[in-house]
Amino acid sequence: MSTKRLELPPMATLHFYALRVRDLLVDASGSRLRYILVAWPIAIVPEVLLFPLLLWVHAEVPAPYIEDPKVALARWLFGAVIVAPPIETSLMLLVYYLLHFIVGRGRVLRVLLVAVLAASAHISLGGWLHAIVVFWPFLVMSIALAAWEKRKVRDAFIVVTAIHALDNGTFGAILFAAFLATPAPAASPLSGSTQTDLPDGSSCASSFQCAGTYACFGSPPTCRQPFAEGHACSFNKECAGIMQCTAGRCAAP
C-alpha cells in the first residue's frame, strides 16, 4: 500500500513554524540554559539575514576607527556584551511593569510595546533601518522576559541578559571578522605607517587618515566630505562638526 506525503501550502507551512517558534519561546518550564540555547539562534539568525538588506538599501555605513583590532574587540566585549545587556534588560523589565498601569495586564500588548520601544531606542545607532533589523531579537527577548517573569523575576533577568549578550557577541564577531577581511590601506613607503592626509575618494580605515575636514565612511570606506545641515543621513558620523543625524537629516544637536 502506497502512502502519500502530506504537503502543506506555503502559508500553512509558515504558520506552522511560527506557532512552533512561539511555543518554544513561551515555554519556561525547562532549565534556563536550555531556553537560552534555543532562544539565542531564534533571535540572531533573522537579524544576520536582514543585515545585508540594511547595507544594500543604504550603504553609507561608517568605517570605525580601529587602531588595534584586539583593543576594538575588547571594547566591544566590554560595552556590547558585558555592560549593555544587564542595563537594557533592567530597563525592559521596568518598562514591562510600568506598562501594566498604562495598558493593563495583557501580556501580548506589553511584549510588543517593550520590543518596539527597545528597538526604537537604537535609532541613533543607525536610523530606522537599524531599528527594524533589531526589532526581531528584541521581540524574542521581550517574549522571554514575559515567559520567565511569571516564574521568577531573577530568572527573567538572567535569561534575557544572556540572550542579549550572546546576540551582541555573535553579531559583533561577524562585523569584526568582516573588518579583518577588509584590505588595509596602503602603507607609506617613507615611514612604513598608515598613510594620512588622504584626498577625497581615497580608501581609508579611519577619519584620522583623511585630509582636512574629510571623514572616513561609506561602503567601501572612503574619505568623503561630511554632509551639511539638512542633508539626508543615517549616521552621526556623516554629518559635519557636532551635528547629529536626527530623523534622517543632519541637524544641530
C-alpha positions as CSV (number, residue, x, y, z in Angstrom):
1,M,0.0,0.0,0.0
2,S,1.5,3.3,-1.0
3,T,1.4,6.3,1.3
4,K,1.3,9.9,0.2
5,R,3.3,12.6,1.9
6,L,1.2,15.4,3.3
7,E,2.3,18.7,1.8
8,L,1.2,22.0,3.2
9,P,0.8,25.1,1.2
10,P,3.5,27.8,1.8
11,M,1.4,30.0,4.1
12,A,0.3,27.0,6.1
13,T,3.9,25.9,6.5
14,L,4.9,29.4,7.6
15,H,2.1,29.4,10.1
16,F,3.1,26.0,11.4
17,Y,6.7,27.1,12.0
18,A,5.6,30.4,13.5
19,L,3.5,28.6,16.0
20,R,6.4,26.2,16.7
21,V,8.7,29.2,17.5
22,R,6.1,30.8,19.7
23,D,5.6,27.5,21.6
24,L,9.4,27.3,22.2
25,L,9.7,30.9,23.4
26,V,6.7,30.9,25.8
27,D,7.7,27.6,27.4
28,A,9.7,28.5,30.6
29,S,9.2,25.1,32.2
30,G,12.7,23.7,31.5
31,S,16.2,24.9,32.5
32,R,17.4,28.4,31.9
33,L,20.4,27.2,30.0
34,R,18.3,25.1,27.6
35,Y,16.0,28.0,27.0
36,I,18.9,30.4,26.3
37,L,20.5,28.0,23.8
38,V,17.1,27.7,22.0
39,A,16.2,31.4,22.0
40,W,19.6,32.7,21.0
41,P,19.6,31.3,17.5
42,I,16.0,32.2,17.0
43,A,16.9,35.8,17.8
44,I,20.2,36.1,15.9
45,V,19.5,34.2,12.6
46,P,16.9,36.6,11.2
47,E,18.9,39.6,12.3
48,V,22.0,38.3,10.5
49,L,19.9,37.6,7.4
50,L,18.4,41.1,7.4
51,F,21.7,43.0,7.9
52,P,22.8,42.6,4.2
53,L,19.5,44.2,3.3
54,L,20.3,47.1,5.5
55,L,23.6,47.6,3.7
56,W,22.0,47.2,0.3
57,V,19.2,49.7,1.0
58,H,21.6,52.3,2.4
59,A,25.3,51.6,2.1
60,E,26.6,54.7,3.9
61,V,27.9,52.7,6.9
62,P,30.7,54.5,8.8
63,A,34.0,52.8,8.9
64,P,35.0,52.6,12.6
65,Y,38.4,53.9,13.7
66,I,40.3,50.9,14.9
67,E,43.9,51.3,15.8
68,D,44.4,47.8,17.2
69,P,41.8,45.0,16.4
70,K,42.5,43.5,19.8
71,V,41.6,46.8,21.5
72,A,38.5,47.1,19.4
73,L,37.4,43.5,20.3
74,A,38.0,44.2,24.0
75,R,35.9,47.4,23.8
76,W,33.1,45.5,22.0
77,L,33.1,42.7,24.6
78,F,33.1,45.2,27.5
79,G,30.4,47.5,26.1
80,A,28.0,45.4,24.0
81,V,28.4,42.1,25.8
82,I,29.1,42.9,29.4
83,V,27.7,46.4,30.1
84,A,24.8,46.9,27.8
85,P,22.8,43.7,28.2
86,P,22.1,43.9,32.0
87,I,21.3,47.6,31.8
88,E,19.0,47.2,28.9
89,T,17.3,44.1,30.5
90,S,16.7,46.2,33.6
91,L,15.1,48.9,31.6
92,M,13.0,46.4,29.7
93,L,11.7,44.9,33.0
94,L,10.9,48.4,34.3
95,V,9.0,49.3,31.2
96,Y,7.2,46.0,31.2
97,Y,5.9,46.6,34.7
98,L,5.1,50.3,34.1
99,L,3.0,49.3,31.1
100,H,0.9,47.2,33.4
101,F,-0.5,50.5,34.8
102,I,-1.0,52.0,31.3
103,V,-2.3,49.3,29.1
104,G,-3.5,46.7,31.7
105,R,-2.4,43.2,32.4
106,G,-2.4,42.0,28.8
107,R,1.0,40.4,28.3
108,V,0.9,40.3,24.5
109,L,0.4,44.0,24.1
110,R,3.1,44.8,26.7
111,V,5.6,42.4,25.0
112,L,5.0,44.1,21.6
113,L,5.4,47.6,23.2
114,V,8.6,46.7,25.0
115,A,10.1,45.3,21.8
116,V,9.1,48.4,19.8
117,L,10.4,50.8,22.4
118,A,13.7,48.9,22.8
119,A,14.2,48.8,19.0
120,S,13.3,52.5,18.6
121,A,15.9,53.3,21.3
122,H,18.6,52.1,18.8
123,I,17.6,54.5,16.0
124,S,20.5,56.8,17.0
125,L,22.9,53.9,16.1
126,G,21.8,53.6,12.5
127,G,18.5,55.2,11.8
128,W,15.1,53.5,11.3
129,L,16.5,50.7,9.2
130,H,18.7,49.7,12.2
131,A,15.7,49.7,14.4
132,I,13.8,47.4,12.0
133,V,16.7,45.0,11.9
134,V,17.0,44.7,15.8
135,F,13.2,44.6,16.3
136,W,13.1,40.8,15.9
137,P,15.7,40.0,18.6
138,F,14.1,42.4,21.0
139,L,10.8,40.8,20.3
140,V,12.3,37.4,21.2
141,M,13.8,38.9,24.3
142,S,10.5,40.5,25.3
143,I,8.7,37.2,24.9
144,A,11.4,35.5,27.0
145,L,11.0,38.3,29.7
146,A,7.3,37.8,29.9
147,A,7.6,34.0,30.0
148,W,10.2,33.8,32.7
149,E,8.9,36.8,34.8
150,K,5.9,34.6,35.6
151,R,8.3,32.1,37.1
152,K,10.7,34.4,38.8
153,V,12.0,38.0,38.1
154,R,15.6,36.9,38.7
155,D,15.2,34.2,36.2
156,A,13.8,36.6,33.6
157,F,16.7,39.0,34.2
158,I,19.3,36.2,33.8
159,V,17.7,34.6,30.7
160,V,17.2,37.9,28.8
161,T,20.6,39.3,29.7
162,A,22.2,36.1,28.5
163,I,20.3,36.1,25.2
164,H,21.2,39.7,24.6
165,A,24.9,39.2,25.4
166,L,25.1,36.2,23.0
167,D,23.2,38.1,20.3
168,N,25.5,41.1,20.6
169,G,28.6,39.0,20.8
170,T,27.7,36.9,17.8
171,F,26.8,40.0,15.7
172,G,29.9,41.8,16.8
173,A,32.1,38.8,15.9
174,I,30.6,38.8,12.4
175,L,31.2,42.5,11.9
176,F,34.7,42.2,13.4
177,A,35.6,39.3,11.0
178,A,34.3,41.4,8.1
179,F,36.5,44.2,9.2
180,L,39.6,42.0,9.4
181,A,38.8,40.6,5.9
182,T,38.8,44.2,4.5
183,P,42.2,45.0,2.9
184,A,44.1,47.5,4.9
185,P,45.1,50.9,3.4
186,A,48.5,51.0,1.7
187,A,51.5,51.9,3.9
188,S,53.6,54.9,3.3
189,P,57.0,53.8,1.7
190,L,58.8,56.6,3.7
191,S,57.6,55.9,7.2
192,G,56.1,52.4,6.9
193,S,53.0,53.7,8.7
194,T,49.4,54.0,7.5
195,Q,49.0,56.9,5.1
196,T,47.4,60.1,6.3
197,D,46.1,63.3,4.6
198,L,44.3,61.1,2.0
199,P,42.3,63.1,-0.6
200,D,38.6,62.8,-1.3
201,G,37.7,59.4,-2.6
202,S,40.7,57.5,-1.2
203,S,40.2,54.2,0.6
204,C,40.6,54.5,4.3
205,A,40.2,52.8,7.7
206,S,39.6,55.8,9.9
207,S,38.8,59.5,9.6
208,F,42.3,60.3,11.0
209,Q,43.7,59.3,7.7
210,C,41.6,61.7,5.7
211,A,42.8,65.2,4.7
212,G,41.3,68.4,6.1
213,T,37.7,68.0,7.1
214,Y,37.1,64.8,5.2
215,A,35.7,61.8,7.2
216,C,36.0,58.1,6.5
217,F,32.6,56.5,5.9
218,G,30.6,54.6,3.3
219,S,30.8,51.2,1.7
220,P,33.5,50.7,0.8
221,P,35.1,53.1,3.4
222,T,36.4,56.2,1.6
223,C,37.4,59.8,2.6
224,R,34.4,62.0,1.9
225,Q,33.2,65.5,2.8
226,P,30.8,65.3,5.8
227,F,27.3,66.4,5.0
228,A,26.0,69.9,5.7
229,E,22.9,70.7,7.8
230,G,19.7,69.4,6.3
231,H,21.4,66.7,4.1
232,A,20.0,63.2,4.2
233,C,21.9,60.9,6.5
234,S,21.8,57.6,8.5
235,F,24.7,58.0,10.9
236,N,26.0,60.9,13.1
237,K,29.5,60.4,11.6
238,E,28.2,61.5,8.2
239,C,27.3,65.0,9.5
240,A,29.8,67.8,9.7
241,G,31.1,69.2,13.0
242,I,29.0,68.5,16.1
243,M,25.8,68.0,14.1
244,Q,23.8,64.7,14.6
245,C,21.7,62.6,12.2
246,T,18.2,63.3,13.5
247,A,15.2,61.9,11.7
248,G,17.3,61.1,8.7
249,R,18.7,64.7,8.3
250,C,21.9,66.4,9.6
251,A,20.9,68.8,12.3
252,A,22.4,70.8,15.2
253,P,22.2,68.9,18.5
